[in-house]
Protein backbone atom coordinates (compact mmCIF):
# COMPACT_ATOMS: atom_id res chain seq x y z
CA UNK A 1 0.00 0.00 0.00
CA UNK A 2 1.42 3.40 -0.99
CA UNK A 3 0.64 6.62 0.81
CA UNK A 4 2.96 9.56 1.35
CA UNK A 5 1.00 10.73 4.39
CA UNK A 6 2.74 9.18 7.41
CA UNK A 7 -0.05 10.18 9.80
CA UNK A 8 -2.58 8.22 7.73
CA UNK A 9 -0.33 5.17 7.78
CA UNK A 10 0.09 5.52 11.54
CA UNK A 11 -3.69 5.64 12.01
CA UNK A 12 -4.06 2.54 9.87
CA UNK A 13 -1.50 0.73 12.00
CA UNK A 14 -3.34 1.74 15.16
CA UNK A 15 -6.59 0.33 13.78
CA UNK A 16 -4.85 -2.94 12.89
CA UNK A 17 -3.15 -3.05 16.28
CA UNK A 18 -6.57 -2.95 17.92
CA UNK A 19 -7.74 -5.89 15.81
CA UNK A 20 -4.54 -7.82 16.47
CA UNK A 21 -5.05 -7.22 20.20
CA UNK A 22 -8.58 -8.58 19.99
CA UNK A 23 -7.29 -11.67 18.18
CA UNK A 24 -4.74 -12.25 20.92
CA UNK A 25 -7.21 -11.73 23.76
CA UNK A 26 -10.41 -13.26 22.37
CA UNK A 27 -9.20 -15.42 19.52
CA UNK A 28 -11.58 -14.12 16.84
CA UNK A 29 -12.98 -10.93 15.31
CA UNK A 30 -16.67 -10.07 14.89
CA UNK A 31 -17.84 -8.52 11.62
CA UNK A 32 -21.24 -6.88 11.12
CA UNK A 33 -22.21 -6.93 7.42
CA UNK A 34 -25.09 -4.61 6.51
CA UNK A 35 -27.70 -5.54 3.90
CA UNK A 36 -30.60 -3.40 2.65
CA UNK A 37 -33.13 -3.48 -0.15
CA UNK A 38 -31.49 -2.87 -3.54
CA UNK A 39 -27.97 -3.67 -2.35
CA UNK A 40 -25.50 -4.73 -5.03
CA UNK A 41 -24.84 -8.49 -4.94
CA UNK A 42 -21.15 -8.50 -5.81
CA UNK A 43 -20.45 -5.66 -3.39
CA UNK A 44 -21.29 -8.14 -0.65
CA UNK A 45 -20.48 -11.60 -1.85
CA UNK A 46 -17.17 -10.88 -3.56
CA UNK A 47 -15.56 -9.65 -0.32
CA UNK A 48 -17.44 -12.24 1.75
CA UNK A 49 -16.00 -15.05 -0.38
CA UNK A 50 -12.55 -14.02 0.85
CA UNK A 51 -13.48 -13.01 4.40
CA UNK A 52 -15.55 -16.11 5.12
CA UNK A 53 -13.34 -18.34 3.02
CA UNK A 54 -10.19 -17.60 4.99
CA UNK A 55 -11.83 -18.84 8.18
CA UNK A 56 -12.26 -22.37 6.82
CA UNK A 57 -8.87 -22.69 5.17
CA UNK A 58 -6.54 -25.22 6.82
CA UNK A 59 -4.17 -22.53 8.02
CA UNK A 60 -3.58 -21.60 11.65
CA UNK A 61 -3.32 -17.84 11.13
CA UNK A 62 -6.97 -17.38 10.06
CA UNK A 63 -8.95 -20.60 10.68
CA UNK A 64 -12.08 -19.76 12.68
CA UNK A 65 -10.94 -16.22 13.40
CA UNK A 66 -13.61 -14.17 11.62
CA UNK A 67 -17.27 -14.40 12.64
CA UNK A 68 -19.72 -12.64 10.34
CA UNK A 69 -23.20 -11.44 11.31
CA UNK A 70 -25.50 -10.18 8.55
CA UNK A 71 -27.74 -7.25 9.47
CA UNK A 72 -30.86 -5.96 7.76
CA UNK A 73 -31.59 -2.26 7.58
CA UNK A 74 -35.16 -2.90 8.78
CA UNK A 75 -36.76 -4.98 11.51
CA UNK A 76 -37.83 -7.59 8.93
CA UNK A 77 -34.44 -9.35 9.04
CA UNK A 78 -34.60 -9.57 5.25
CA UNK A 79 -33.10 -7.65 2.36
CA UNK A 80 -33.78 -7.88 -1.37
CA UNK A 81 -30.81 -7.16 -3.65
CA UNK A 82 -31.29 -5.30 -6.90
CA UNK A 83 -30.84 -8.54 -8.86
CA UNK A 84 -31.35 -11.66 -6.77
CA UNK A 85 -33.41 -13.51 -4.22
CA UNK A 86 -34.66 -12.30 -0.86
CA UNK A 87 -31.91 -12.63 1.75
CA UNK A 88 -32.46 -13.59 5.39
CA UNK A 89 -30.22 -11.90 7.96
CA UNK A 90 -29.12 -12.77 11.49
CA UNK A 91 -30.32 -9.55 13.09
CA UNK A 92 -31.57 -6.07 12.32
CA UNK A 93 -29.48 -2.93 12.44
CA UNK A 94 -31.50 -1.66 15.38
CA UNK A 95 -30.89 -4.80 17.45
CA UNK A 96 -27.28 -5.41 16.42
CA UNK A 97 -24.49 -5.58 18.94
CA UNK A 98 -21.42 -3.51 18.13
CA UNK A 99 -18.74 -5.44 16.24
CA UNK A 100 -15.01 -5.08 15.71
CA UNK A 101 -15.50 -4.53 11.97
CA UNK A 102 -18.44 -2.96 10.13
CA UNK A 103 -18.98 -3.77 6.44
CA UNK A 104 -21.22 -1.52 4.30
CA UNK A 105 -21.94 -2.36 0.64
CA UNK A 106 -23.41 -0.11 -2.03
CA UNK A 107 -26.28 -0.30 -4.45
CA UNK A 108 -29.24 1.77 -5.55
CA UNK A 109 -30.77 1.42 -2.09
CA UNK A 110 -28.18 3.82 -0.69
CA UNK A 111 -29.87 6.76 -2.42
CA UNK A 112 -32.95 6.63 -0.19
CA UNK A 113 -31.19 5.44 2.96
CA UNK A 114 -28.88 8.46 3.05
CA UNK A 115 -31.96 10.55 3.91
CA UNK A 116 -33.28 8.18 6.60
CA UNK A 117 -32.26 9.98 9.79
CA UNK A 118 -32.83 7.03 12.14
CA UNK A 119 -30.89 4.67 9.89
CA UNK A 120 -27.96 7.07 9.50
CA UNK A 121 -27.85 7.73 13.23
CA UNK A 122 -27.70 4.02 14.04
CA UNK A 123 -25.14 3.37 11.30
CA UNK A 124 -23.00 6.13 12.77
CA UNK A 125 -23.17 4.52 16.21
CA UNK A 126 -21.96 1.17 14.90
CA UNK A 127 -19.27 2.81 12.77
CA UNK A 128 -17.93 4.80 15.72
CA UNK A 129 -17.67 1.71 17.91
CA UNK A 130 -15.97 -0.44 15.25
CA UNK A 131 -12.19 -0.74 15.05
CA UNK A 132 -12.38 -0.81 11.24
CA UNK A 133 -15.12 0.16 8.78
CA UNK A 134 -15.12 -1.28 5.26
CA UNK A 135 -17.29 0.17 2.49
CA UNK A 136 -17.74 -0.94 -1.10
CA UNK A 137 -19.02 1.20 -3.96
CA UNK A 138 -21.71 3.65 -2.81
CA UNK A 139 -21.54 2.26 0.71
CA UNK A 140 -19.24 5.24 1.26
CA UNK A 141 -22.23 7.47 0.47
CA UNK A 142 -23.96 6.14 3.59
CA UNK A 143 -20.84 6.58 5.67
CA UNK A 144 -20.43 10.12 4.36
CA UNK A 145 -23.99 10.85 5.49
CA UNK A 146 -22.93 10.05 9.08
CA UNK A 147 -20.28 12.84 8.81
CA UNK A 148 -17.59 10.41 9.95
CA UNK A 149 -15.73 10.84 6.66
CA UNK A 150 -15.60 14.64 6.90
CA UNK A 151 -12.01 15.77 6.32
CA UNK A 152 -10.86 12.25 5.42
CA UNK A 153 -9.85 10.59 2.16
CA UNK A 154 -12.37 8.18 0.64
CA UNK A 155 -13.50 6.83 -2.70
CA UNK A 156 -16.69 5.51 -4.24
CA UNK A 157 -18.21 4.13 -7.43
CA UNK A 158 -16.77 6.01 -10.41
CA UNK A 159 -20.15 6.14 -12.15
CA UNK A 160 -21.63 8.01 -9.18
CA UNK A 161 -18.48 9.90 -8.20
CA UNK A 162 -19.51 13.43 -9.24
CA UNK A 163 -22.98 13.06 -7.75
CA UNK A 164 -21.69 11.88 -4.38
CA UNK A 165 -18.76 14.30 -4.24
CA UNK A 166 -21.14 17.22 -4.81
CA UNK A 167 -23.48 16.01 -2.06
CA UNK A 168 -20.70 15.56 0.52
CA UNK A 169 -17.97 18.10 -0.31
CA UNK A 170 -16.37 17.86 3.15
CA UNK A 171 -14.94 14.44 2.23
CA UNK A 172 -11.61 14.33 0.37
CA UNK A 173 -12.89 12.13 -2.45
CA UNK A 174 -10.18 10.27 -4.39
CA UNK A 175 -11.27 9.86 -7.99
CA UNK A 176 -8.47 7.57 -9.19
CA UNK A 177 -8.37 5.22 -6.21
CA UNK A 178 -9.47 1.59 -6.50
CA UNK A 179 -9.50 1.59 -2.73
CA UNK A 180 -8.49 4.12 -0.14
CA UNK A 181 -7.61 3.96 3.56
CA UNK A 182 -7.73 6.82 6.02
CA UNK A 183 -7.39 5.78 9.63
CA UNK A 184 -9.90 3.05 10.37
CA UNK A 185 -12.00 3.76 7.27
CA UNK A 186 -11.39 1.53 4.25
CA UNK A 187 -13.40 2.56 1.18
CA UNK A 188 -13.37 1.03 -2.30
CA UNK A 189 -14.69 2.08 -5.65
CA UNK A 190 -17.34 0.17 -7.58
CA UNK A 191 -18.44 -3.42 -7.23
CA UNK A 192 -15.48 -5.74 -8.01
CA UNK A 193 -13.03 -3.32 -6.38
CA UNK A 194 -14.50 -4.37 -3.04
CA UNK A 195 -12.95 -7.81 -3.42
CA UNK A 196 -9.54 -6.21 -3.89
CA UNK A 197 -10.19 -4.21 -0.72
CA UNK A 198 -11.04 -7.44 1.11
CA UNK A 199 -7.78 -9.00 -0.11
CA UNK A 200 -5.85 -5.96 1.16
CA UNK A 201 -7.68 -6.07 4.51
CA UNK A 202 -6.81 -9.75 4.96
CA UNK A 203 -3.19 -9.03 4.10
CA UNK A 204 -3.01 -6.33 6.75
CA UNK A 205 -4.82 -8.48 9.33
CA UNK A 206 -3.40 -11.95 8.81
CA UNK A 207 -0.46 -11.48 6.45
CA UNK A 208 0.34 -12.02 2.80
CA UNK A 209 0.12 -15.84 2.95
CA UNK A 210 -3.50 -15.84 4.15
CA UNK A 211 -4.61 -13.17 1.66
CA UNK A 212 -3.02 -14.98 -1.26
CA UNK A 213 -4.46 -18.34 -0.21
CA UNK A 214 -7.97 -16.91 0.16
CA UNK A 215 -7.82 -15.35 -3.31
CA UNK A 216 -6.25 -18.48 -4.81
CA UNK A 217 -8.95 -20.72 -3.34
CA UNK A 218 -11.56 -18.40 -4.88
CA UNK A 219 -9.60 -18.37 -8.17
CA UNK A 220 -9.65 -14.59 -7.95
CA UNK A 221 -7.05 -12.48 -9.76
CA UNK A 222 -6.61 -9.66 -7.28
CA UNK A 223 -5.10 -6.22 -7.83
CA UNK A 224 -2.59 -4.90 -5.30
CA UNK A 225 -2.54 -1.40 -6.79
CA UNK A 226 -4.87 0.89 -4.82
CA UNK A 227 -4.56 3.61 -7.45
CA UNK A 228 -5.48 1.43 -10.46
C-alpha positions, 0 to 999 in steps of 0.5 A, a space after each residue: 500500500 502506498 501513501 505519502 501521508 505518514 499520519 494516515 499510515 500511523 492511524 491505519 496501523 493503530 486500527 490494525 493493532 486494535 484488531 490484532 489485540 482482539 485476536 490475541 485476547 479473544 481469539 476471533 474478530 466479529 464482523 457486522 455486514 449490513 444488507 438493505 433493499 437494492 444492495 449490489 450483490 457483488 459488493 457483498 459476496 465478492 468480499 465475503 468469499 474471501 473473508 468467510 473463506 479464509 476462516 475455513 482454510 486449513 491454516 492456523 493464522 486465520 482458521 475460525 478467526 472471523 465471525 460474520 453477522 448479517 444485518 438488515 436495515 429494517 426490523 424484517 431481518 430480510 433484504 432484497 438485492 437489486 438482482 437476486 433472491 430475498 436474503 435472510 439476515 441474522 439480526 436487524 441494524 436496530 438490534 445489532 451488537 457492536 462489532 469489531 469490523 463494520 462492512 457496508 456495501 453499495 447499491 441503488 438502495 443507498 440513495 434513499 437510505 442516506 436521507 433516513 435519519 434514524 438509519 444514518 444515526 444508528 449506522 454512525 453509532 456502529 461505525 464509531 464503535 468499530 475498530 475498522 469500517 469497510 465500504 464498497 461502492 456507494 456504501 461510502 455514500 452512507 458513511 459520508 452521510 454520518 459525517 464520519 468521513 468529513 475531512 478524510 480521504 475516501 472513494 466511491 463508485 466512479 459512475 456516481 463519483 460526481 454526484 456523491 462528491 457534490 453532495 458531501 464536499 467535506 470528504 476528500 474524495 479520491 477519484 483515481 483510487 481503486 480503494 483508499 484507507 484513512 485511519 480506520 475507514 477503508 473505502 473502495 470504488 465500484 463493485 469488483 473493487 471491493 474484493 480487492 479491498 477485502 484481499 488488502 484487509 486480509 493481508 493487513 490483518 493476517 499477512 500475505 500468505 492468508 490473503 493470497 491463499 484466500 484469493 487463490 482458493 476463490 480463483 480470484 485475480 486480485 489487484 494490489 494497486 490501490 490507485 489502479 
